[in-house]
């Protein structure tokens, strides 16, 4: 996979943050930052899907509490 070259400011920020927060290398910091960003985006995707489901249920006249009762029984 081809990666875009980072700006010198970004390189400097990465080096500073990696050292300040005790990462063993810039690569470890970058890897962790990417994992955290992917998790954040997955959460956003989950909440967007949940909101579409909520709106769909409401359009059909089903209230969230009624819907959840079905799972409890």
MODELLER restraints for C-alpha pairs under 7 A, 6 or more apart:
rsr = mdl.restraints
at = mdl.atoms
rsr.add(forms.Gaussian(group=physical.xy_distance, feature=features.Distance(at['CA:14:A'], at['CA:26:A']), mean=6.46, stdev=0.5))
rsr.add(forms.Gaussian(group=physical.xy_distance, feature=features.Distance(at['CA:15:A'], at['CA:26:A']), mean=5.97, stdev=0.5))
rsr.add(forms.Gaussian(group=physical.xy_distance, feature=features.Distance(at['CA:18:A'], at['CA:25:A']), mean=6.59, stdev=0.5))
rsr.add(forms.Gaussian(group=physical.xy_distance, feature=features.Distance(at['CA:18:A'], at['CA:26:A']), mean=5.76, stdev=0.5))
rsr.add(forms.Gaussian(group=physical.xy_distance, feature=features.Distance(at['CA:18:A'], at['CA:29:A']), mean=5.52, stdev=0.5))
rsr.add(forms.Gaussian(group=physical.xy_distance, feature=features.Distance(at['CA:23:A'], at['CA:29:A']), mean=5.92, stdev=0.5))
rsr.add(forms.Gaussian(group=physical.xy_distance, feature=features.Distance(at['CA:57:A'], at['CA:63:A']), mean=6.80, stdev=0.5))
